[in-house]
Amino acid sequence: MNHHAKTLGSPRAGYFQFCRIGKAFWAITAVMLLVLFGGCQNENGQQHLGSIAGIAKLSDPDPGTGNAGILVYLAGTAYQARTDQQGRYRIDGIPPGTYDLIAQKDGYQGQVIEGLTLSSGNAAQPLQPAEAMLPRQAVAANNNTSSTLGSIQGRVYLEGMPDENGGVRVEVDGTAFVTVSSNDGQYRIMNVEPGTYHLSFYRDGFLPYKEVEAVDVTSGSVAQVKDVALQLMQPGDPVSAGAVAEQVAAKAVAPSAANEPAPGPNDKRSIVGVVEVTDSAGRLVSDYSNVTVAINGTAQVAEINDQGQFRFDNLTSGVYTLIGTMPEGPIVQIPVDLENQRSASVSVKLIQGSQNATAGGGTVRGKIILVDLDDKPVGDSSGVRVAVNGTQAMATTDAEGNYSMADVPPGTYTISATKDGYKPGQASGVEVTDAAPVEAAEIRMMIDVARPRVISTNPANRARDVEVAFNLPILIKFSDKMDPASIQKAISLTPNTPYNIQIGKGAGAGADDDTAVILLSNESAASPIQFGANYRVTVAGTAANMAGVSMGQPYTFTFSTAKPGIIGTVPQNNAQGVYVDQTQNPVLISFNTRLDPKTINSRNIRVKPDPGVSVATTYNDNDQNGWTTVRVATRWQADTAYTITITRRVKAYNGQVLGNTPYTLKFRTQSMDIMSVPILTTR
């Protein structure tokens, strides 16, 4: 049979919008449709259950995971599976009927394959739908709705659940329009043709409701529906998808409940529900002593009262699977999504003495450990979604990270684990048989937070002959704004030279929130910056950003300083129109070391052209660091190009040859007459 995939977002906008936002709600309405299909049985009272096996792919598969992780499910049921890397999936244990199959993944445009019909003849061979291809989801353009269409909006409330009014399915009878209520009970159906309609409301665990009062939709307007309240279901109430309970008067709910904000990630959740047991003839059974309702993958088992009601409290955010069982009865699995709501209501329906037609296969157990960036357990590993790729087996971990999935068909699988805020995890090569439960390898999932890192330094790593001036700033730029206290502790320098660390906007020249400056200084002659030395700078892995996330690994870079030499002149090299004279404005040559006075003379510091008179070379040493500045004076001529050469015979006080000699300074004097006065020679 050839089935065609339809992209979500076709003209049946209301239906497909629901498919996108209502997948969690559909998952927990499975029990209602199981009752609906309860009559499809063979002569022994057992259902002919079928399978669907197919392929769903992404338009741009991930290089690492391929097509894995696409959610494939049957609309209106709990039957679902996740694809493996090749895009394969299989859903088993499906009652006969006609279904719409939906394939979805975040960031991609969902696909719908409509009208898949399973009959008793499909029990032996899986039904194979057309391949679904999910294109990358594009940013929607602004789209003005035609003024010939209208819309419907209103609010629905759930009895006994003031904090949660989401997940209610709202249908426009006789049309394909359907949506689901938000957390505060609001719903809106767009692009409705003008006309008169009736609405129906459904949510698992509550009595269905049909709005008798007609809703009139006119062109370009919004039809406002009166508030509706759904009553909590009790054992014996009609629950099939087509049943409509007696009309329930609309109830006013306090505004505070309607405005209740969505739950935070650390808020506790609850599941409330009711058990309904029938015998093989369809009669209600009021004995719940042999019924067990538990949360799959955890040690939590509910206490069921005489009315069949139960409750789970203090749950964390996540998707859970309820398991309902009784002796010689079926195993009922109900997914419950508590990621975006504080509480959910479900009904568990069991048939006394009915054999579990979907049983078979093996059990997969394992453990997920959530860890921080230092690979240390975070303490609570609950809420991780675990799936056996290519099957419909899914589970959610408890606080210790344990999970268990039953009835997995024999084979070799990859286990996938996902949780918001953590990097996905996998365990491959898990061999499942009908024998003893298999223990999958432990999966450690690291928090998905980028560590800060060093992105550049100045001097660059392995730079040579870095000039030493009065100060030597070393700049380290990070990928994030850093915590100053952690930077102060994390930076070290060898050889052991005194330094000051500046970080933060305004802390010093070059410093910023993401840039640290290590300032070496020659202010003290007792601990100067070393010449011709190899320096090593280390930023320890404890350096952290403002959120407290550390680098994790240390970063080290090196550079070497140049030998001592000339660090500046007045005038600057190649200056034009310079005014100099013999007294107030001499030529100045600065060195970053103390010079040997015997080498400071006109033979070692030469002036060309020859001024025709003597050249005076005087000097003085800085009182703090001892560095020498030489003054060169003579009778300078106007509009003349001069060259002053400092030869290699000018040496440091310890006889060391300067690193940048011979050094040449060139400049041209201005055209006006240069003042001439007798030259004074000192020292």
C-alpha positions as CSV (number, residue, x, y, z in Angstrom):
1,M,0.0,0.0,0.0
2,N,1.4,3.4,-1.0
3,H,0.9,6.1,1.6
4,H,2.0,9.7,1.0
5,A,3.7,11.9,3.6
6,K,2.2,15.4,4.1
7,T,4.2,18.3,5.5
8,L,2.9,19.9,8.7
9,G,1.6,23.3,7.8
10,S,-0.7,22.4,4.8
11,P,-4.1,24.0,4.4
12,R,-5.4,21.8,7.2
13,A,-3.6,24.2,9.5
14,G,-5.6,23.6,12.6
15,Y,-5.0,19.9,12.6
16,F,-1.3,20.0,11.8
17,Q,-0.8,22.8,14.4
18,F,-2.2,20.4,16.9
19,C,0.2,17.7,15.8
20,R,3.1,19.9,16.5
21,I,2.2,21.2,19.9
22,G,0.0,18.3,21.2
23,K,2.3,15.3,20.9
24,A,2.7,14.9,24.7
25,F,-1.1,15.2,25.1
26,W,-1.8,12.6,22.5
27,A,0.6,10.2,24.2
28,I,-1.4,10.2,27.4
29,T,-4.8,9.7,25.6
30,A,-3.9,6.2,24.5
31,V,-6.2,4.4,27.0
32,M,-9.3,6.0,25.6
33,L,-8.6,4.6,22.1
34,L,-7.6,1.2,23.5
35,V,-11.2,0.9,24.8
36,L,-12.5,2.0,21.4
37,F,-10.7,-0.8,19.7
38,G,-11.5,-3.4,22.3
39,G,-13.9,-5.2,20.1
40,C,-11.4,-6.3,17.5
41,Q,-10.8,-9.8,18.9
42,N,-10.5,-13.3,17.6
43,E,-12.6,-16.3,18.7
44,N,-10.5,-16.7,21.8
45,G,-11.2,-13.2,23.0
46,Q,-7.7,-12.0,22.1
47,Q,-7.0,-9.0,19.8
48,H,-5.3,-9.3,16.5
49,L,-2.5,-6.7,17.1
50,G,-0.4,-5.4,14.2
51,S,2.8,-3.6,13.6
52,I,4.1,-0.6,11.6
53,A,7.7,-0.6,10.4
54,G,9.2,2.2,8.2
55,I,11.8,4.8,7.7
56,A,11.9,8.5,8.6
57,K,14.9,10.7,7.6
58,L,16.2,14.2,8.0
59,S,17.0,16.4,5.0
60,D,20.5,17.1,6.6
61,P,21.4,14.2,8.9
62,D,23.9,14.8,11.7
63,P,27.4,13.5,10.8
64,G,27.6,11.7,14.1
65,T,24.0,10.5,14.9
66,G,22.6,10.3,11.4
67,N,18.8,10.1,11.4
68,A,18.5,8.9,15.0
69,G,16.0,10.4,17.4
70,I,13.0,11.2,15.2
71,L,9.8,10.7,17.2
72,V,7.3,8.6,15.2
73,Y,3.9,8.2,16.7
74,L,0.2,7.4,15.9
75,A,-1.9,10.5,16.5
76,G,-4.3,9.9,19.3
77,T,-2.5,7.0,20.8
78,A,0.5,6.1,23.0
79,Y,2.1,4.1,20.2
80,Q,5.4,5.6,19.4
81,A,9.0,4.9,18.6
82,R,12.3,6.6,18.0
83,T,14.4,6.1,14.8
84,D,17.9,4.7,14.7
85,Q,20.8,6.2,12.8
86,Q,19.5,4.8,9.5
87,G,16.0,6.3,10.2
88,R,14.4,2.9,10.9
89,Y,11.5,2.5,13.4
90,R,9.0,-0.1,14.4
91,I,5.8,0.1,16.4
92,D,4.2,-3.1,17.7
93,G,1.1,-4.2,19.5
94,I,-1.3,-1.9,17.6
95,P,-5.1,-2.7,17.5
96,P,-6.8,-2.8,14.1
97,G,-8.0,0.6,12.9
98,T,-7.1,3.6,10.8
99,Y,-4.4,6.0,12.0
100,D,-2.4,9.0,11.1
101,L,1.3,8.6,11.6
102,I,3.4,11.6,12.5
103,A,7.2,12.1,12.4
104,Q,8.7,15.0,14.3
105,K,12.0,16.3,15.5
106,D,12.9,19.7,17.0
107,G,14.3,22.1,14.3
108,Y,12.6,20.2,11.4
109,Q,9.2,20.4,9.7
110,G,7.1,17.5,10.8
111,Q,5.5,15.0,8.4
112,V,2.1,13.3,8.5
113,I,1.2,10.0,6.7
114,E,-2.5,9.8,6.7
115,G,-4.9,6.9,6.5
116,L,-2.8,3.9,7.6
117,T,-5.2,1.1,8.0
118,L,-4.4,-2.0,10.1
119,S,-6.6,-5.0,9.9
120,S,-6.5,-8.5,11.4
121,G,-4.7,-9.5,8.2
122,N,-1.7,-7.3,9.1
123,A,-0.9,-9.2,12.3
124,A,1.8,-11.4,10.7
125,Q,3.5,-8.8,8.4
126,P,4.2,-5.2,9.5
127,L,2.6,-2.4,7.6
128,Q,5.2,-0.4,5.7
129,P,4.3,3.3,5.2
130,A,6.0,5.6,2.7
131,E,9.4,7.0,3.7
132,A,9.0,10.3,5.6
133,M,11.5,13.1,4.9
134,L,11.7,15.9,7.4
135,P,13.1,19.2,5.9
136,R,14.9,21.7,8.0
137,Q,12.4,24.1,9.5
138,A,12.7,27.6,8.0
139,V,11.8,30.9,9.8
140,A,8.2,31.6,9.0
141,A,7.6,34.7,7.0
142,N,4.9,37.2,8.1
143,N,1.6,36.0,6.7
144,N,-1.5,38.0,6.7
145,T,-4.6,35.8,7.2
146,S,-7.3,36.4,4.7
147,S,-10.0,38.7,6.1
148,T,-12.6,36.1,4.8
149,L,-11.7,33.7,7.6
150,G,-12.4,33.9,11.3
151,S,-11.1,32.3,14.5
152,I,-12.3,30.7,17.7
153,Q,-10.9,31.2,21.2
154,G,-11.8,30.4,24.8
155,R,-10.6,28.9,28.0
156,V,-11.1,25.4,29.6
157,Y,-10.5,24.4,33.2
158,L,-9.9,21.0,34.8
159,E,-11.7,20.0,38.0
160,G,-9.3,19.5,41.0
161,M,-6.3,20.9,39.1
162,P,-6.2,24.6,39.6
163,D,-2.5,24.8,38.7
164,E,-2.8,22.9,35.4
165,N,-5.3,23.4,32.6
166,G,-3.2,22.5,29.6
167,G,-3.4,19.5,27.4
168,V,-7.2,19.6,26.7
169,R,-8.0,18.6,23.1
170,V,-10.5,21.0,21.6
171,E,-12.2,19.8,18.4
172,V,-14.5,21.7,16.0
173,D,-17.1,19.1,15.3
174,G,-17.5,18.1,11.6
175,T,-14.2,19.6,10.6
176,A,-10.5,18.8,10.7
177,F,-9.8,21.7,13.1
178,V,-8.4,20.6,16.4
179,T,-6.0,22.2,18.9
180,V,-4.8,21.8,22.5
181,S,-5.1,24.1,25.5
182,S,-2.1,25.9,27.0
183,N,-1.1,25.7,30.6
184,D,-3.6,28.4,31.6
185,G,-6.4,26.8,29.7
186,Q,-6.4,29.1,26.8
187,Y,-7.0,27.8,23.3
188,R,-7.4,29.4,19.8
189,I,-8.3,27.9,16.4
190,M,-7.2,30.0,13.5
191,N,-8.4,30.3,9.8
192,V,-11.9,28.9,10.3
193,E,-14.5,29.4,7.5
194,P,-17.5,31.5,8.5
195,G,-20.3,29.4,9.8
196,T,-21.9,27.8,12.9
197,Y,-20.0,25.2,14.8
198,H,-20.1,23.1,18.0
199,L,-16.9,22.2,20.1
200,S,-16.0,19.1,21.9
201,F,-13.4,18.9,24.7
202,Y,-11.3,15.8,25.7
203,R,-8.6,15.0,28.2
204,D,-7.6,11.6,29.5
205,G,-8.9,11.1,33.0
206,F,-11.8,13.6,32.6
207,L,-15.3,13.3,31.3
208,P,-15.6,14.5,27.7
209,Y,-17.6,17.6,27.2
210,K,-19.7,18.8,24.2
211,E,-20.5,22.5,23.9
212,V,-24.3,22.6,23.1
213,E,-24.4,26.3,22.5
214,A,-23.5,27.0,18.9
215,V,-20.4,29.1,18.1
216,D,-20.9,31.6,15.2
217,V,-17.8,32.4,13.3
218,T,-17.9,35.5,11.0
219,S,-15.3,36.9,8.5
220,G,-12.4,38.6,10.1
221,S,-13.6,38.3,13.7
222,V,-12.8,36.2,16.8
223,A,-15.7,34.1,18.2
224,Q,-15.4,34.0,22.0
225,V,-16.5,30.8,23.6
226,K,-17.8,30.7,27.2
227,D,-15.5,29.1,29.8
228,V,-15.7,25.3,30.1
229,A,-14.8,23.0,33.0
230,L,-14.1,19.3,32.7
231,Q,-15.0,17.0,35.6
232,L,-12.6,14.3,36.9
233,M,-13.5,10.9,35.7
234,Q,-14.8,8.2,38.1
235,P,-14.8,4.4,37.6
236,G,-17.7,3.4,35.4
237,D,-17.9,6.7,33.5
238,P,-18.1,6.5,29.7
239,V,-14.5,6.9,28.3
240,S,-14.4,6.0,24.7
241,A,-13.3,8.6,22.2
242,G,-16.8,9.0,20.8
243,A,-18.7,9.1,24.1
244,V,-20.0,12.5,25.3
245,A,-20.9,12.8,29.0
246,E,-23.9,14.7,30.3
247,Q,-23.5,18.5,30.0
248,V,-21.4,20.1,32.8
249,A,-22.2,23.6,33.9
250,A,-19.3,25.9,33.2
251,K,-17.5,26.9,36.4
252,A,-15.8,30.1,37.3
253,V,-12.2,29.7,38.4
254,A,-10.3,32.2,40.5
255,P,-8.2,34.6,38.3
256,S,-5.1,33.6,40.3
257,A,-5.4,30.0,39.0
258,A,-5.9,31.2,35.4
259,N,-2.8,33.3,35.7
260,E,-0.7,30.6,37.3
261,P,2.8,30.7,35.6
262,A,4.4,27.7,33.9
263,P,6.4,25.5,36.3
264,G,10.1,26.1,36.8
265,P,12.6,23.4,36.1
266,N,12.9,22.6,39.9
267,D,9.2,22.7,40.7
268,K,7.7,19.4,41.9
269,R,5.1,17.7,39.7
270,S,2.2,15.3,40.4
271,I,0.3,12.6,38.5
272,V,-3.3,11.8,39.6
273,G,-5.4,9.0,38.1
274,V,-8.1,6.4,38.3
275,V,-8.0,2.6,37.7
276,E,-10.8,0.9,35.9
277,V,-11.0,-2.9,35.8
278,T,-13.4,-4.9,33.7
279,D,-13.9,-8.6,33.4
280,S,-13.9,-10.5,30.1
281,A,-17.6,-9.7,29.6
282,G,-17.0,-5.9,30.0
283,R,-18.5,-5.7,33.6
284,L,-16.9,-3.3,36.0
285,V,-14.8,-4.9,38.8
286,S,-14.5,-2.9,42.1
287,D,-11.7,-5.0,43.6
288,Y,-8.3,-3.2,43.1
289,S,-6.3,-5.3,45.6
290,N,-4.4,-7.1,42.8
291,V,-3.8,-4.0,40.7
292,T,-0.3,-2.4,40.6
293,V,0.4,1.1,39.2
294,A,4.0,2.1,39.2
295,I,6.3,4.5,37.4
296,N,8.6,2.7,35.0
297,G,12.3,2.8,35.8
298,T,11.7,3.8,39.4
299,A,10.7,2.2,42.7
300,Q,7.5,4.3,43.1
301,V,4.3,2.3,43.4
302,A,1.0,4.0,43.9
303,E,-1.5,3.3,46.7
304,I,-4.9,2.7,45.2
305,N,-8.0,3.6,47.3
306,D,-11.4,1.9,47.3
307,Q,-12.6,4.1,44.4
308,G,-9.6,3.2,42.2
309,Q,-7.9,6.5,42.6
310,F,-4.2,7.0,43.0
311,R,-1.6,9.8,43.1
312,F,2.2,10.3,42.6
313,D,3.7,13.5,44.1
314,N,7.1,15.2,44.4
315,L,8.1,14.3,40.8
316,T,10.7,16.2,38.9
317,S,10.3,17.6,35.4
318,G,10.4,14.9,32.7
319,V,8.5,12.4,30.7
320,Y,7.3,9.3,32.7
321,T,5.8,6.0,31.8
322,L,3.1,4.6,34.1
323,I,2.9,0.8,34.2
324,G,-0.5,-0.8,35.2
325,T,-0.6,-4.6,35.8
326,M,-2.7,-7.3,37.5
327,P,-2.3,-11.1,37.7
328,E,-2.8,-12.8,34.3
329,G,-3.8,-9.5,32.9
330,P,-2.4,-7.0,30.4
331,I,0.5,-4.7,30.9
332,V,-0.7,-1.1,30.2
333,Q,2.0,1.6,29.6
334,I,1.0,5.2,29.6
335,P,3.5,8.0,28.8
336,V,3.0,11.1,30.9
337,D,4.7,14.4,30.0
338,L,5.5,16.6,33.1
339,E,8.0,18.9,31.4
340,N,5.6,21.8,30.9
341,Q,2.9,21.2,33.5
342,R,2.8,20.7,37.3
343,S,0.3,17.8,37.2
344,A,-1.4,15.4,34.8
345,S,-4.4,13.2,35.1
346,V,-4.6,9.7,33.6
347,S,-6.9,6.7,33.6
348,V,-5.5,3.1,33.7
349,K,-7.9,0.5,32.2
350,L,-7.2,-3.2,32.8
351,I,-9.1,-6.3,31.7
352,Q,-9.2,-9.0,34.4
353,G,-7.9,-12.4,33.1
354,S,-7.0,-11.1,29.7
355,Q,-3.6,-12.3,28.5
356,N,-1.1,-9.6,27.5
357,A,-1.2,-9.8,23.7
358,T,1.7,-7.4,23.3
359,A,4.0,-9.2,25.8
360,G,7.2,-10.8,24.6
361,G,10.8,-9.8,24.1
362,G,13.3,-8.9,26.8
363,T,14.1,-6.3,29.4
364,V,16.8,-3.7,29.2
365,R,18.0,-2.1,32.4
366,G,20.7,0.5,32.9
367,K,21.9,3.6,34.7
368,I,22.4,7.2,33.5
369,I,24.8,9.5,35.5
370,L,24.5,13.2,35.0
371,V,27.8,14.9,35.5
372,D,29.2,18.5,35.7
373,L,32.0,19.8,33.6
374,D,34.5,18.2,36.0
375,D,32.9,14.8,35.4
376,K,31.5,14.8,38.9
377,P,27.9,13.5,39.4
378,V,25.4,16.3,39.9
379,G,23.4,14.3,42.5
380,D,20.0,14.0,40.8
381,S,19.9,12.0,37.5
382,S,16.1,11.9,37.2
383,G,14.2,12.9,34.1
384,V,16.5,11.5,31.5
385,R,14.6,10.2,28.5
386,V,15.9,6.8,27.4
387,A,14.9,5.0,24.2
388,V,15.9,1.8,22.4
389,N,16.6,3.1,18.9
390,G,14.3,1.6,16.3
391,T,11.7,0.4,18.7
392,Q,8.9,2.0,20.8
393,A,10.6,1.1,24.1
394,M,11.1,4.3,26.2
395,A,11.6,5.1,29.9
396,T,12.5,7.9,32.2
397,T,15.2,7.7,34.9
398,D,14.7,8.0,38.6
399,A,16.8,10.2,40.9
400,E,19.6,7.6,40.9
401,G,19.6,7.4,37.2
402,N,18.1,3.9,37.0
403,Y,15.7,2.9,34.1
404,S,14.0,-0.3,32.9
405,M,12.3,-1.1,29.6
406,A,10.3,-4.3,29.1
407,D,9.0,-6.2,26.0
408,V,11.9,-5.1,23.8
409,P,12.0,-7.4,20.7
410,P,15.1,-9.6,20.5
411,G,18.0,-7.9,18.7
412,T,21.1,-5.7,19.0
413,Y,20.4,-2.1,19.7
414,T,21.7,1.3,20.6
415,I,20.3,3.0,23.7
416,S,19.9,6.8,23.4
417,A,19.6,9.1,26.4
418,T,18.6,12.8,26.2
419,K,17.9,15.5,28.7
420,D,17.6,19.3,28.2
421,G,20.8,21.0,29.2
422,Y,23.0,17.9,28.8
423,K,24.9,16.4,25.9
424,P,23.1,13.3,24.5
425,G,24.5,9.9,25.5
426,Q,24.5,6.4,23.9
427,A,25.3,2.8,24.7
428,S,25.7,0.6,21.6
429,G,25.8,-3.1,21.1
430,V,23.0,-3.9,23.6
431,E,21.9,-7.5,22.8
432,V,18.3,-8.3,23.9
433,T,16.9,-11.8,24.2
434,D,13.9,-13.4,25.7
435,A,16.0,-14.7,28.5
436,A,17.4,-12.8,31.5
437,P,17.3,-9.0,31.6
438,V,20.2,-7.3,29.9
439,E,22.2,-4.6,31.7
440,A,23.2,-1.8,29.3
441,A,26.5,-0.1,29.8
442,E,26.4,2.9,32.1
443,I,26.0,6.3,30.3
444,R,27.5,9.4,31.6
445,M,26.0,12.7,30.3
446,M,27.9,15.9,30.7
447,I,26.2,19.2,31.2
448,D,26.1,21.1,27.9
449,V,27.8,24.3,28.9
450,A,30.8,25.8,27.0
451,R,33.9,26.3,29.1
452,P,35.7,29.6,28.8
453,R,39.1,29.5,27.0
454,V,42.1,31.7,26.1
455,I,41.7,32.9,22.5
456,S,44.7,35.2,22.1
457,T,47.8,36.6,23.9
458,N,50.1,39.5,23.4
459,P,53.0,38.7,23.2
460,A,51.9,35.8,21.1
461,N,52.9,32.3,22.1
462,R,56.6,31.7,21.3
463,A,57.3,35.3,20.4
464,R,61.0,36.2,20.3
465,D,62.9,39.4,21.2
466,V,60.0,41.1,22.9
467,E,61.2,44.7,23.7
468,V,61.5,45.6,27.3
469,A,60.4,49.1,28.1
470,F,59.8,50.7,31.5
471,N,56.6,48.5,31.6
472,L,56.0,45.3,29.8
473,P,52.2,44.5,29.6
474,I,51.2,41.0,28.8
475,L,47.6,40.7,27.5
476,I,45.4,37.5,27.8
477,K,42.0,37.6,26.0
478,F,39.4,35.0,27.0
479,S,36.3,33.8,25.2
480,D,34.0,35.0,28.0
481,K,33.7,37.6,30.7
482,M,35.8,36.3,33.6
483,D,35.6,36.3,37.3
484,P,38.4,38.6,38.5
485,A,39.0,36.8,41.8
486,S,39.6,33.5,39.9
487,I,42.0,35.1,37.4
488,Q,44.1,36.7,40.2
489,K,44.6,33.2,41.7
490,A,45.0,31.3,38.4
491,I,47.9,33.3,36.7
492,S,51.5,32.4,37.4
493,L,54.7,33.6,35.8
494,T,58.3,32.3,35.5
495,P,61.0,33.5,36.0
496,N,59.7,34.9,39.2
497,T,59.3,38.5,38.4
498,P,57.0,40.9,40.4
499,Y,53.8,41.7,38.4
500,N,50.4,43.2,38.8
501,I,47.2,41.7,37.3
502,Q,44.5,44.0,36.0
503,I,41.1,42.6,34.7
504,G,37.8,44.3,34.3
505,K,36.6,47.3,32.4
506,G,38.5,50.4,33.6
507,A,41.0,48.4,35.7
508,G,43.9,49.5,33.6
509,A,45.1,50.2,30.0
510,G,44.0,47.3,27.8
511,A,42.1,45.5,30.6
512,D,38.5,44.5,30.1
513,D,35.9,42.1,31.4
514,D,37.3,39.4,29.1
515,T,40.9,40.6,29.0
516,A,43.5,40.3,31.7
517,V,46.7,42.4,31.7
518,I,49.8,41.2,33.5
519,L,51.9,44.3,34.1
520,L,55.7,43.8,34.6
521,S,57.5,46.9,35.6
522,N,61.1,48.2,36.0
523,E,60.0,50.6,38.7
524,S,62.4,48.9,41.1
525,A,66.0,48.3,40.3
526,A,66.0,45.4,42.8
527,S,63.6,43.3,40.7
528,P,63.8,44.5,37.1
529,I,62.4,42.8,34.0
530,Q,65.0,40.4,32.7
531,F,66.6,40.9,29.3
532,G,67.2,37.9,27.0
533,A,65.1,35.7,29.2
534,N,62.5,33.0,28.4
535,Y,59.2,33.8,30.2
536,R,56.4,31.3,30.8
537,V,52.9,32.3,31.6
538,T,50.3,29.8,32.9
539,V,46.6,30.3,33.4
540,A,45.4,27.5,35.6
541,G,42.2,25.5,34.8
542,T,40.5,27.0,37.8
543,A,40.1,30.4,35.9
544,A,36.3,30.8,35.7
545,N,33.8,33.0,34.0
546,M,31.2,35.1,35.8
547,A,28.8,32.0,35.9
548,G,31.4,30.0,37.8
549,V,32.3,27.7,34.9
550,S,36.0,27.0,34.9
551,M,38.4,26.5,32.0
552,G,39.0,22.9,33.2
553,Q,42.4,22.7,31.5
554,P,45.4,25.0,32.1
555,Y,46.7,27.2,29.3
556,T,50.4,28.0,28.9
557,F,52.3,30.3,26.6
558,T,56.0,31.4,26.3
559,F,58.0,34.3,24.9
560,S,61.5,35.6,25.2
561,T,62.6,39.2,25.9
562,A,65.2,41.0,23.8
563,K,68.6,42.2,24.9
564,P,68.8,45.7,26.4
565,G,69.0,48.6,23.8
566,I,67.6,51.9,22.6
567,I,63.9,52.2,23.4
568,G,63.1,55.8,22.2
569,T,64.4,59.0,20.8
570,V,63.5,62.7,20.6
571,P,62.9,63.6,17.9
572,Q,61.5,60.4,16.5
573,N,63.2,58.6,13.7
574,N,62.5,60.2,10.2
575,A,60.8,63.3,11.8
576,Q,60.6,66.4,9.6
577,G,60.8,70.1,10.5
578,V,62.5,69.4,13.8
579,Y,63.5,72.2,16.1
580,V,66.6,71.5,18.1
581,D,69.2,73.6,19.8
582,Q,72.3,73.2,21.9
583,T,70.7,73.7,25.3
584,Q,66.9,73.6,25.8
585,N,66.0,71.2,23.0
586,P,68.8,68.7,22.5
587,V,68.5,65.3,20.8
588,L,67.6,62.6,23.5
589,I,68.4,58.9,23.2
590,S,66.8,56.6,25.8
591,F,68.1,53.2,26.8
592,N,66.4,50.5,28.9
593,T,69.6,49.8,30.8
594,R,72.3,51.7,32.6
595,L,75.3,52.4,30.2
596,D,79.0,52.2,30.8
597,P,79.9,56.0,31.0
598,K,83.3,55.3,29.3
599,T,81.4,54.3,26.1
600,I,79.3,57.5,25.9
601,N,81.3,59.8,23.6
602,S,81.2,61.4,20.2
603,R,83.4,58.6,18.7
604,N,80.7,56.1,19.5
605,I,77.8,58.4,18.9
606,R,78.3,60.0,15.5
607,V,76.6,63.0,13.8
608,K,76.5,63.5,10.1
609,P,76.9,65.8,8.3
610,D,79.8,67.0,10.4
611,P,78.6,70.1,12.2
612,G,82.2,71.6,12.1
613,V,82.2,72.0,15.8
614,S,82.4,69.6,18.7
615,V,79.5,67.3,19.6
616,A,78.6,67.2,23.3
617,T,77.3,63.8,24.6
618,T,76.0,64.0,28.1
619,Y,73.9,61.6,30.1
620,N,71.9,61.0,33.3
621,D,70.6,57.8,35.0
622,N,67.0,57.4,36.2
623,D,66.9,57.5,40.0
624,Q,64.5,54.5,40.2
625,N,65.7,52.0,37.7
626,G,69.1,53.3,36.7
627,W,68.3,53.5,33.0
628,T,70.4,56.0,31.0
629,T,69.2,58.8,28.8
630,V,71.9,60.4,26.5
631,R,71.8,64.1,25.4
632,V,73.4,65.0,22.0
633,A,74.1,68.7,21.4
634,T,76.0,70.6,18.7
635,R,75.5,73.6,16.4
636,W,72.5,72.4,14.3
637,Q,72.0,73.9,10.9
638,A,68.5,74.9,9.5
639,D,66.8,72.7,6.9
640,T,69.4,70.0,7.1
641,A,69.0,66.2,7.1
642,Y,70.9,64.7,10.0
643,T,71.9,61.1,10.8
644,I,73.0,60.0,14.2
645,T,74.5,56.6,14.6
646,I,74.9,54.8,17.9
647,T,77.6,52.2,17.3
648,R,78.0,48.8,19.0
649,R,80.8,50.3,21.1
650,V,78.1,51.9,23.3
651,K,77.7,49.1,25.9
652,A,75.7,48.4,29.1
653,Y,77.4,49.0,32.5
654,N,78.3,45.3,32.7
655,G,79.9,45.2,29.2
656,Q,76.9,43.6,27.5
657,V,76.5,44.6,23.9
658,L,73.2,46.3,23.2
659,G,70.6,44.3,21.2
660,N,69.7,46.9,18.6
661,T,73.0,48.6,17.8
662,P,74.3,49.9,15.6
663,Y,71.2,52.1,15.6
664,T,70.5,55.0,13.2
665,L,68.4,58.0,13.9
666,K,67.4,60.3,11.0
667,F,65.6,63.7,11.1
668,R,65.5,67.0,9.2
669,T,65.6,70.4,11.0
670,Q,63.2,73.1,10.2
671,S,64.0,75.9,7.7
672,M,64.3,78.8,10.2
673,D,67.7,79.7,11.6
674,I,68.9,77.5,14.4
675,M,70.0,79.4,17.5
676,S,73.7,79.0,18.2
677,V,75.2,79.4,21.6
678,P,78.5,78.1,23.0
679,I,78.4,74.4,23.6
680,L,78.8,73.3,27.2
681,T,80.4,70.0,27.9
682,T,79.6,68.1,31.1
683,R,81.0,65.0,32.6
